[in-house]
C-alpha cells in the first residue's frame, strides 16, 4: 500500500505540485480506470471532462483516491482527491513511479546485459552503445552507429550504418532506421536508376519512435529528428526530412523527401509532399494532404490542406 501523502510528495519532487483534500491516512495498492474502478486504487479524470459527467455511476465515498484538475470541486464520491494541473500526466507518472512491475528484463527480453544483447541480436563490434542501453530480441545494429545513454530498443529493430541516436530514446518493435531513401534518375529510354544515399540519420534525445516506423537516410545530408519528437506507429519519414523539436507525428502520416516540419507541431496528416515546409506550432488535421507550405501557428486540414485559424492565440 502507498500513502496518498507519499504520492503527493513524489509529484512535487517531479515538478507537478498538487493539493490534497480528504480523509487522512488514505492509501492505495494500485490503479484502475474510472470505467472499471477497483476499490483500493487511484483513478483520474482526463482534463477534457469533468467528474460530474460520471458521478451518477458511483456511491458516496466509493473512490479511494481521485486525481482532478485544480478547477474541480471535491466530489462526495471520493474519499480523497489530489488536485493537479494535469491529472493525466500525474496519474501515469505515479503509475511509473510506484506500480509499474511489467517491464522487467525477465518478462520482456529487453536487456542491458551486453553479453545477452549479443546472443539475441546482431550488434556490430564498432557500434557505440552508451550506458544503460537496452536492446530486445532479433535486432540488427550495424557499424558506425552511436546510441546514447538510457535508450531502449525493442524487438526486431534495424539500425543501419551512419545513424546516431541520442539519450533516453525509445524505439519500438519493427522500426527500420537508416535504409536508403526512394530516389532515382531517369535514363534516355525512361529506365529508372535508383540513387545510392550517402547521408545518415540523426536522432536527438528523448525521441519516441513507434512500431514499424521507417526513417530513411539522407541522400547527402542527414535525415534529422530533433529532441523530444514523438512518432506514432507506421509513420514513414523519407530522405533529408527535418522534424523539429517536440513535434508529434501520428499514424498514418507519410512525410515525403526533404520536407521540413517545425517545432512543437501536431501532425495527423495523410501525405506531406516533398520539399514542403511546415511552420512552428502548426497543427495538421486528420487525413490532410499537404501540397504547399503551411505557416506557423495555424490549424490546417483538408485535401488540399488549407489553414483555417490560429492554433494558439497568444502566438
MIKOL-24040 format. One record per residue (C-alpha): residue number from 0; residue in three letters; x, y, z. Coordinates in steps of 0.2 Angstrom, whole numbers. Layout:
<site ketor="NUM" lomar="ALA" x="X" y="Y" z="Z"/>
...
END
This chain:
<site ketor="0" lomar="UNK" x="0" y="0" z="0"/>
<site ketor="1" lomar="UNK" x="6" y="18" z="-4"/>
<site ketor="2" lomar="UNK" x="0" y="33" z="6"/>
<site ketor="3" lomar="UNK" x="-8" y="47" z="-3"/>
<site ketor="4" lomar="UNK" x="5" y="59" z="6"/>
<site ketor="5" lomar="UNK" x="19" y="49" z="-2"/>
<site ketor="6" lomar="UNK" x="11" y="51" z="-19"/>
<site ketor="7" lomar="UNK" x="9" y="70" z="-16"/>
<site ketor="8" lomar="UNK" x="27" y="71" z="-11"/>
<site ketor="9" lomar="UNK" x="33" y="61" z="-27"/>
<site ketor="10" lomar="UNK" x="23" y="73" z="-38"/>
<site ketor="11" lomar="UNK" x="30" y="88" z="-30"/>
<site ketor="12" lomar="UNK" x="48" y="81" z="-32"/>
<site ketor="13" lomar="UNK" x="44" y="79" z="-51"/>
<site ketor="14" lomar="UNK" x="38" y="96" z="-55"/>
<site ketor="15" lomar="UNK" x="19" y="93" z="-53"/>
<site ketor="16" lomar="UNK" x="14" y="101" z="-37"/>
<site ketor="17" lomar="UNK" x="-3" y="96" z="-30"/>
<site ketor="18" lomar="UNK" x="-16" y="99" z="-17"/>
<site ketor="19" lomar="UNK" x="-23" y="85" z="-6"/>
<site ketor="20" lomar="UNK" x="-40" y="86" z="1"/>
<site ketor="21" lomar="UNK" x="-50" y="72" z="10"/>
<site ketor="22" lomar="UNK" x="-48" y="59" z="24"/>
<site ketor="23" lomar="UNK" x="-31" y="57" z="32"/>
<site ketor="24" lomar="UNK" x="-21" y="41" z="31"/>
<site ketor="25" lomar="UNK" x="-28" y="36" z="14"/>
<site ketor="26" lomar="UNK" x="-18" y="23" z="5"/>
<site ketor="27" lomar="UNK" x="-19" y="14" z="-12"/>
<site ketor="28" lomar="UNK" x="-12" y="-3" z="-18"/>
<site ketor="29" lomar="UNK" x="-13" y="1" z="-37"/>
<site ketor="30" lomar="UNK" x="-23" y="10" z="-51"/>
<site ketor="31" lomar="UNK" x="-38" y="7" z="-61"/>
<site ketor="32" lomar="UNK" x="-48" y="16" z="-74"/>
<site ketor="33" lomar="UNK" x="-64" y="26" z="-70"/>
<site ketor="34" lomar="UNK" x="-74" y="15" z="-80"/>
<site ketor="35" lomar="UNK" x="-69" y="-1" z="-71"/>
<site ketor="36" lomar="UNK" x="-64" y="6" z="-55"/>
<site ketor="37" lomar="UNK" x="-57" y="-6" z="-42"/>
<site ketor="38" lomar="UNK" x="-58" y="-2" z="-23"/>
<site ketor="39" lomar="UNK" x="-42" y="2" z="-15"/>
<site ketor="40" lomar="UNK" x="-35" y="11" z="-31"/>
<site ketor="41" lomar="UNK" x="-32" y="28" z="-38"/>
<site ketor="42" lomar="UNK" x="-40" y="34" z="-53"/>
<site ketor="43" lomar="UNK" x="-42" y="50" z="-63"/>
<site ketor="44" lomar="UNK" x="-52" y="61" z="-75"/>
<site ketor="45" lomar="UNK" x="-45" y="67" z="-91"/>
<site ketor="46" lomar="UNK" x="-43" y="86" z="-91"/>
<site ketor="47" lomar="UNK" x="-56" y="87" z="-106"/>
<site ketor="48" lomar="UNK" x="-70" y="81" z="-95"/>
<site ketor="49" lomar="UNK" x="-77" y="84" z="-78"/>
<site ketor="50" lomar="UNK" x="-81" y="71" z="-64"/>
<site ketor="51" lomar="UNK" x="-99" y="77" z="-64"/>
<site ketor="52" lomar="UNK" x="-101" y="68" z="-81"/>
<site ketor="53" lomar="UNK" x="-98" y="51" z="-72"/>
<site ketor="54" lomar="UNK" x="-104" y="55" z="-54"/>
<site ketor="55" lomar="UNK" x="-120" y="45" z="-56"/>
<site ketor="56" lomar="UNK" x="-110" y="29" z="-58"/>
<site ketor="57" lomar="UNK" x="-103" y="30" z="-40"/>
<site ketor="58" lomar="UNK" x="-109" y="30" z="-22"/>
<site ketor="59" lomar="UNK" x="-103" y="42" z="-9"/>
<site ketor="60" lomar="UNK" x="-85" y="38" z="-4"/>
<site ketor="61" lomar="UNK" x="-84" y="24" z="-16"/>
<site ketor="62" lomar="UNK" x="-67" y="30" z="-24"/>
<site ketor="63" lomar="UNK" x="-52" y="30" z="-13"/>
<site ketor="64" lomar="UNK" x="-41" y="42" z="-22"/>
<site ketor="65" lomar="UNK" x="-46" y="53" z="-37"/>
<site ketor="66" lomar="UNK" x="-35" y="65" z="-47"/>
<site ketor="67" lomar="UNK" x="-43" y="80" z="-53"/>
<site ketor="68" lomar="UNK" x="-39" y="97" z="-61"/>
<site ketor="69" lomar="UNK" x="-37" y="112" z="-49"/>
<site ketor="70" lomar="UNK" x="-54" y="119" z="-55"/>
<site ketor="71" lomar="UNK" x="-65" y="104" z="-50"/>
<site ketor="72" lomar="UNK" x="-74" y="104" z="-33"/>
<site ketor="73" lomar="UNK" x="-71" y="89" z="-22"/>
<site ketor="74" lomar="UNK" x="-85" y="76" z="-26"/>
<site ketor="75" lomar="UNK" x="-93" y="67" z="-12"/>
<site ketor="76" lomar="UNK" x="-90" y="51" z="-22"/>
<site ketor="77" lomar="UNK" x="-71" y="52" z="-17"/>
<site ketor="78" lomar="UNK" x="-64" y="49" z="0"/>
<site ketor="79" lomar="UNK" x="-49" y="59" z="-5"/>
<site ketor="80" lomar="UNK" x="-43" y="70" z="-20"/>
<site ketor="81" lomar="UNK" x="-26" y="75" z="-27"/>
<site ketor="82" lomar="UNK" x="-29" y="92" z="-36"/>
<site ketor="83" lomar="UNK" x="-16" y="94" z="-50"/>
<site ketor="84" lomar="UNK" x="-14" y="104" z="-66"/>
<site ketor="85" lomar="UNK" x="-14" y="89" z="-77"/>
<site ketor="86" lomar="UNK" x="-22" y="73" z="-70"/>
<site ketor="87" lomar="UNK" x="-17" y="63" z="-85"/>
<site ketor="88" lomar="UNK" x="2" y="67" z="-83"/>
<site ketor="89" lomar="UNK" x="1" y="65" z="-64"/>
<site ketor="90" lomar="UNK" x="-8" y="48" z="-64"/>
<site ketor="91" lomar="UNK" x="3" y="40" z="-77"/>
<site ketor="92" lomar="UNK" x="18" y="47" z="-68"/>
<site ketor="93" lomar="UNK" x="13" y="39" z="-52"/>
<site ketor="94" lomar="UNK" x="10" y="23" z="-60"/>
<site ketor="95" lomar="UNK" x="28" y="23" z="-67"/>
<site ketor="96" lomar="UNK" x="35" y="28" z="-50"/>
<site ketor="97" lomar="UNK" x="25" y="16" z="-39"/>
<site ketor="98" lomar="UNK" x="16" y="2" z="-48"/>
<site ketor="99" lomar="UNK" x="24" y="-2" z="-64"/>
<site ketor="100" lomar="UNK" x="31" y="-20" z="-62"/>
<site ketor="101" lomar="UNK" x="28" y="-26" z="-81"/>
<site ketor="102" lomar="UNK" x="45" y="-21" z="-89"/>
<site ketor="103" lomar="UNK" x="57" y="-32" z="-81"/>
<site ketor="104" lomar="UNK" x="70" y="-40" z="-92"/>
<site ketor="105" lomar="UNK" x="64" y="-57" z="-87"/>
<site ketor="106" lomar="UNK" x="47" y="-53" z="-94"/>
<site ketor="107" lomar="UNK" x="52" y="-43" z="-110"/>
<site ketor="108" lomar="UNK" x="69" y="-50" z="-115"/>
<site ketor="109" lomar="UNK" x="74" y="-32" z="-117"/>
<site ketor="110" lomar="UNK" x="91" y="-32" z="-108"/>
<site ketor="111" lomar="UNK" x="105" y="-20" z="-104"/>
<site ketor="112" lomar="UNK" x="117" y="-35" z="-102"/>
<site ketor="113" lomar="UNK" x="130" y="-34" z="-116"/>
<site ketor="114" lomar="UNK" x="133" y="-52" z="-117"/>
<site ketor="115" lomar="UNK" x="114" y="-56" z="-118"/>
<site ketor="116" lomar="UNK" x="112" y="-42" z="-131"/>
<site ketor="117" lomar="UNK" x="124" y="-50" z="-142"/>
<site ketor="118" lomar="UNK" x="117" y="-68" z="-140"/>
<site ketor="119" lomar="UNK" x="100" y="-62" z="-145"/>
<site ketor="120" lomar="UNK" x="104" y="-48" z="-158"/>
<site ketor="121" lomar="UNK" x="117" y="-43" z="-171"/>
<site ketor="122" lomar="UNK" x="127" y="-29" z="-164"/>
<site ketor="123" lomar="UNK" x="142" y="-24" z="-174"/>
<site ketor="124" lomar="UNK" x="159" y="-23" z="-165"/>
<site ketor="125" lomar="UNK" x="161" y="-5" z="-170"/>
<site ketor="126" lomar="UNK" x="144" y="1" z="-164"/>
<site ketor="127" lomar="UNK" x="145" y="13" z="-149"/>
<site ketor="128" lomar="UNK" x="132" y="10" z="-135"/>
<site ketor="129" lomar="UNK" x="130" y="22" z="-121"/>
<site ketor="130" lomar="UNK" x="127" y="17" z="-103"/>
<site ketor="131" lomar="UNK" x="111" y="8" z="-99"/>
<site ketor="132" lomar="UNK" x="106" y="5" z="-117"/>
<site ketor="133" lomar="UNK" x="93" y="-9" z="-118"/>
<site ketor="134" lomar="UNK" x="91" y="-20" z="-133"/>
<site ketor="135" lomar="UNK" x="77" y="-33" z="-137"/>
<site ketor="136" lomar="UNK" x="77" y="-49" z="-147"/>
<site ketor="137" lomar="UNK" x="81" y="-50" z="-166"/>
<site ketor="138" lomar="UNK" x="89" y="-33" z="-168"/>
<site ketor="139" lomar="UNK" x="102" y="-28" z="-181"/>
<site ketor="140" lomar="UNK" x="113" y="-13" z="-176"/>
<site ketor="141" lomar="UNK" x="127" y="-10" z="-189"/>
<site ketor="142" lomar="UNK" x="144" y="-2" z="-188"/>
<site ketor="143" lomar="UNK" x="146" y="17" z="-187"/>
<site ketor="144" lomar="UNK" x="130" y="18" z="-176"/>
<site ketor="145" lomar="UNK" x="130" y="28" z="-160"/>
<site ketor="146" lomar="UNK" x="116" y="25" z="-147"/>
<site ketor="147" lomar="UNK" x="116" y="37" z="-132"/>
<site ketor="148" lomar="UNK" x="114" y="33" z="-113"/>
<site ketor="149" lomar="UNK" x="97" y="26" z="-107"/>
<site ketor="150" lomar="UNK" x="90" y="22" z="-124"/>
<site ketor="151" lomar="UNK" x="78" y="7" z="-125"/>
<site ketor="152" lomar="UNK" x="77" y="-3" z="-142"/>
<site ketor="153" lomar="UNK" x="63" y="-16" z="-143"/>
<site ketor="154" lomar="UNK" x="62" y="-31" z="-154"/>
<site ketor="155" lomar="UNK" x="66" y="-34" z="-172"/>
<site ketor="156" lomar="UNK" x="73" y="-16" z="-175"/>
<site ketor="157" lomar="UNK" x="85" y="-12" z="-189"/>
<site ketor="158" lomar="UNK" x="98" y="2" z="-187"/>
<site ketor="159" lomar="UNK" x="109" y="4" z="-202"/>
<site ketor="160" lomar="UNK" x="126" y="12" z="-203"/>
<site ketor="161" lomar="UNK" x="128" y="31" z="-202"/>
<site ketor="162" lomar="UNK" x="114" y="33" z="-188"/>
<site ketor="163" lomar="UNK" x="116" y="42" z="-172"/>
<site ketor="164" lomar="UNK" x="103" y="41" z="-158"/>
<site ketor="165" lomar="UNK" x="103" y="52" z="-143"/>
<site ketor="166" lomar="UNK" x="100" y="49" z="-125"/>
<site ketor="167" lomar="UNK" x="84" y="42" z="-117"/>
<site ketor="168" lomar="UNK" x="75" y="37" z="-133"/>
<site ketor="169" lomar="UNK" x="63" y="23" z="-135"/>
<site ketor="170" lomar="UNK" x="62" y="13" z="-152"/>
<site ketor="171" lomar="UNK" x="48" y="1" z="-153"/>
<site ketor="172" lomar="UNK" x="47" y="-16" z="-162"/>
<site ketor="173" lomar="UNK" x="49" y="-17" z="-181"/>
<site ketor="174" lomar="UNK" x="56" y="0" z="-183"/>
<site ketor="175" lomar="UNK" x="68" y="2" z="-198"/>
<site ketor="176" lomar="UNK" x="81" y="17" z="-197"/>
<site ketor="177" lomar="UNK" x="93" y="22" z="-210"/>
<site ketor="178" lomar="UNK" x="88" y="12" z="-225"/>
<site ketor="179" lomar="UNK" x="92" y="21" z="-242"/>
<site ketor="180" lomar="UNK" x="78" y="33" z="-247"/>
<site ketor="181" lomar="UNK" x="67" y="31" z="-263"/>
<site ketor="182" lomar="UNK" x="76" y="42" z="-276"/>
<site ketor="183" lomar="UNK" x="80" y="39" z="-294"/>
<site ketor="184" lomar="UNK" x="86" y="46" z="-310"/>
<site ketor="185" lomar="UNK" x="78" y="43" z="-327"/>
<site ketor="186" lomar="UNK" x="88" y="36" z="-342"/>
<site ketor="187" lomar="UNK" x="86" y="40" z="-361"/>
<site ketor="188" lomar="UNK" x="74" y="26" z="-363"/>
<site ketor="189" lomar="UNK" x="64" y="30" z="-347"/>
<site ketor="190" lomar="UNK" x="73" y="17" z="-337"/>
<site ketor="191" lomar="UNK" x="74" y="21" z="-319"/>
<site ketor="192" lomar="UNK" x="90" y="20" z="-309"/>
<site ketor="193" lomar="UNK" x="90" y="20" z="-290"/>
<site ketor="194" lomar="UNK" x="101" y="33" z="-282"/>
<site ketor="195" lomar="UNK" x="113" y="27" z="-268"/>
<site ketor="196" lomar="UNK" x="111" y="38" z="-252"/>
<site ketor="197" lomar="UNK" x="127" y="44" z="-243"/>
<site ketor="198" lomar="UNK" x="119" y="53" z="-229"/>
<site ketor="199" lomar="UNK" x="113" y="46" z="-212"/>
<site ketor="200" lomar="UNK" x="100" y="48" z="-199"/>
<site ketor="201" lomar="UNK" x="102" y="59" z="-184"/>
<site ketor="202" lomar="UNK" x="90" y="57" z="-169"/>
<site ketor="203" lomar="UNK" x="91" y="68" z="-154"/>
<site ketor="204" lomar="UNK" x="87" y="65" z="-136"/>
<site ketor="205" lomar="UNK" x="70" y="59" z="-128"/>
<site ketor="206" lomar="UNK" x="63" y="54" z="-145"/>
<site ketor="207" lomar="UNK" x="49" y="41" z="-146"/>
<site ketor="208" lomar="UNK" x="49" y="30" z="-162"/>
<site ketor="209" lomar="UNK" x="33" y="19" z="-163"/>
<site ketor="210" lomar="UNK" x="32" y="1" z="-170"/>
<site ketor="211" lomar="UNK" x="36" y="-2" z="-189"/>
<site ketor="212" lomar="UNK" x="41" y="16" z="-192"/>
<site ketor="213" lomar="UNK" x="53" y="19" z="-207"/>
<site ketor="214" lomar="UNK" x="65" y="33" z="-207"/>
<site ketor="215" lomar="UNK" x="76" y="34" z="-222"/>
<site ketor="216" lomar="UNK" x="94" y="40" z="-223"/>
<site ketor="217" lomar="UNK" x="98" y="56" z="-232"/>
<site ketor="218" lomar="UNK" x="104" y="57" z="-250"/>
<site ketor="219" lomar="UNK" x="119" y="68" z="-245"/>
<site ketor="220" lomar="UNK" x="114" y="77" z="-229"/>
<site ketor="221" lomar="UNK" x="107" y="68" z="-214"/>
<site ketor="222" lomar="UNK" x="88" y="65" z="-211"/>
<site ketor="223" lomar="UNK" x="86" y="74" z="-194"/>
<site ketor="224" lomar="UNK" x="74" y="70" z="-180"/>
<site ketor="225" lomar="UNK" x="76" y="83" z="-166"/>
<site ketor="226" lomar="UNK" x="75" y="82" z="-147"/>
<site ketor="227" lomar="UNK" x="58" y="77" z="-140"/>
<site ketor="228" lomar="UNK" x="50" y="71" z="-156"/>
<site ketor="229" lomar="UNK" x="36" y="58" z="-154"/>
<site ketor="230" lomar="UNK" x="32" y="47" z="-169"/>
<site ketor="231" lomar="UNK" x="17" y="36" z="-169"/>
<site ketor="232" lomar="UNK" x="17" y="18" z="-176"/>
<site ketor="233" lomar="UNK" x="18" y="15" z="-195"/>
<site ketor="234" lomar="UNK" x="24" y="33" z="-200"/>
<site ketor="235" lomar="UNK" x="36" y="35" z="-214"/>
<site ketor="236" lomar="UNK" x="49" y="48" z="-215"/>
<site ketor="237" lomar="UNK" x="58" y="50" z="-231"/>
<site ketor="238" lomar="UNK" x="76" y="55" z="-235"/>
<site ketor="239" lomar="UNK" x="83" y="73" z="-230"/>
<site ketor="240" lomar="UNK" x="67" y="77" z="-219"/>
<site ketor="241" lomar="UNK" x="69" y="88" z="-204"/>
<site ketor="242" lomar="UNK" x="57" y="86" z="-189"/>
<site ketor="243" lomar="UNK" x="58" y="100" z="-177"/>
<site ketor="244" lomar="UNK" x="60" y="99" z="-158"/>
<site ketor="245" lomar="UNK" x="45" y="92" z="-148"/>
<site ketor="246" lomar="UNK" x="34" y="89" z="-163"/>
<site ketor="247" lomar="UNK" x="21" y="74" z="-164"/>
<site ketor="248" lomar="UNK" x="18" y="64" z="-179"/>
<site ketor="249" lomar="UNK" x="3" y="52" z="-179"/>
<site ketor="250" lomar="UNK" x="-2" y="37" z="-189"/>
<site ketor="251" lomar="UNK" x="-4" y="36" z="-204"/>
<site ketor="252" lomar="UNK" x="7" y="51" z="-209"/>
<site ketor="253" lomar="UNK" x="19" y="49" z="-223"/>
<site ketor="254" lomar="UNK" x="32" y="63" z="-225"/>
<site ketor="255" lomar="UNK" x="40" y="64" z="-242"/>
<site ketor="256" lomar="UNK" x="58" y="68" z="-246"/>
<site ketor="257" lomar="UNK" x="66" y="85" z="-240"/>
<site ketor="258" lomar="UNK" x="50" y="91" z="-231"/>
<site ketor="259" lomar="UNK" x="54" y="101" z="-215"/>
<site ketor="260" lomar="UNK" x="42" y="101" z="-200"/>
<site ketor="261" lomar="UNK" x="45" y="115" z="-187"/>
<site ketor="262" lomar="UNK" x="45" y="114" z="-168"/>
<site ketor="263" lomar="UNK" x="30" y="109" z="-157"/>
<site ketor="264" lomar="UNK" x="19" y="104" z="-172"/>
<site ketor="265" lomar="UNK" x="5" y="91" z="-171"/>
<site ketor="266" lomar="UNK" x="4" y="81" z="-187"/>
<site ketor="267" lomar="UNK" x="-10" y="70" z="-191"/>
<site ketor="268" lomar="UNK" x="-10" y="71" z="-210"/>
<site ketor="269" lomar="UNK" x="-10" y="58" z="-223"/>
<site ketor="270" lomar="UNK" x="3" y="64" z="-235"/>
<site ketor="271" lomar="UNK" x="15" y="78" z="-234"/>
<site ketor="272" lomar="UNK" x="23" y="82" z="-251"/>
<site ketor="273" lomar="UNK" x="41" y="83" z="-254"/>
<site ketor="274" lomar="UNK" x="50" y="100" z="-251"/>
<site ketor="275" lomar="UNK" x="36" y="107" z="-241"/>
<site ketor="276" lomar="UNK" x="39" y="117" z="-226"/>
<site ketor="277" lomar="UNK" x="28" y="117" z="-211"/>
<site ketor="278" lomar="UNK" x="30" y="131" z="-198"/>
<site ketor="279" lomar="UNK" x="32" y="130" z="-179"/>
<site ketor="280" lomar="UNK" x="17" y="125" z="-169"/>
<site ketor="281" lomar="UNK" x="6" y="121" z="-184"/>
<site ketor="282" lomar="UNK" x="-7" y="108" z="-182"/>
<site ketor="283" lomar="UNK" x="-12" y="97" z="-197"/>
<site ketor="284" lomar="UNK" x="-29" y="88" z="-196"/>
<site ketor="285" lomar="UNK" x="-34" y="70" z="-199"/>
<site ketor="286" lomar="UNK" x="-31" y="65" z="-217"/>
<site ketor="287" lomar="UNK" x="-24" y="81" z="-223"/>
<site ketor="288" lomar="UNK" x="-15" y="81" z="-240"/>
<site ketor="289" lomar="UNK" x="-1" y="94" z="-239"/>
<site ketor="290" lomar="UNK" x="5" y="101" z="-256"/>
<site ketor="291" lomar="UNK" x="10" y="118" z="-251"/>
<site ketor="292" lomar="UNK" x="19" y="126" z="-237"/>
<site ketor="293" lomar="UNK" x="9" y="129" z="-220"/>
<site ketor="294" lomar="UNK" x="13" y="144" z="-210"/>
<site ketor="295" lomar="UNK" x="17" y="144" z="-192"/>
<site ketor="296" lomar="UNK" x="4" y="143" z="-178"/>
<site ketor="297" lomar="UNK" x="-11" y="138" z="-189"/>
<site ketor="298" lomar="UNK" x="-23" y="124" z="-189"/>
<site ketor="299" lomar="UNK" x="-24" y="117" z="-207"/>
<site ketor="300" lomar="UNK" x="-34" y="102" z="-214"/>
<site ketor="301" lomar="UNK" x="-42" y="96" z="-230"/>
<site ketor="302" lomar="UNK" x="-37" y="90" z="-247"/>
<site ketor="303" lomar="UNK" x="-28" y="100" z="-251"/>
<site ketor="304" lomar="UNK" x="-24" y="106" z="-233"/>
<site ketor="305" lomar="UNK" x="-28" y="124" z="-230"/>
<site ketor="306" lomar="UNK" x="-26" y="135" z="-214"/>
<site ketor="307" lomar="UNK" x="-42" y="139" z="-206"/>
<site ketor="308" lomar="UNK" x="-37" y="148" z="-190"/>
<site ketor="309" lomar="UNK" x="-23" y="151" z="-177"/>
<site ketor="310" lomar="UNK" x="-19" y="137" z="-166"/>
<site ketor="311" lomar="UNK" x="-13" y="147" z="-151"/>
<site ketor="312" lomar="UNK" x="-20" y="165" z="-149"/>
<site ketor="313" lomar="UNK" x="-5" y="171" z="-139"/>
<site ketor="314" lomar="UNK" x="7" y="167" z="-153"/>
END
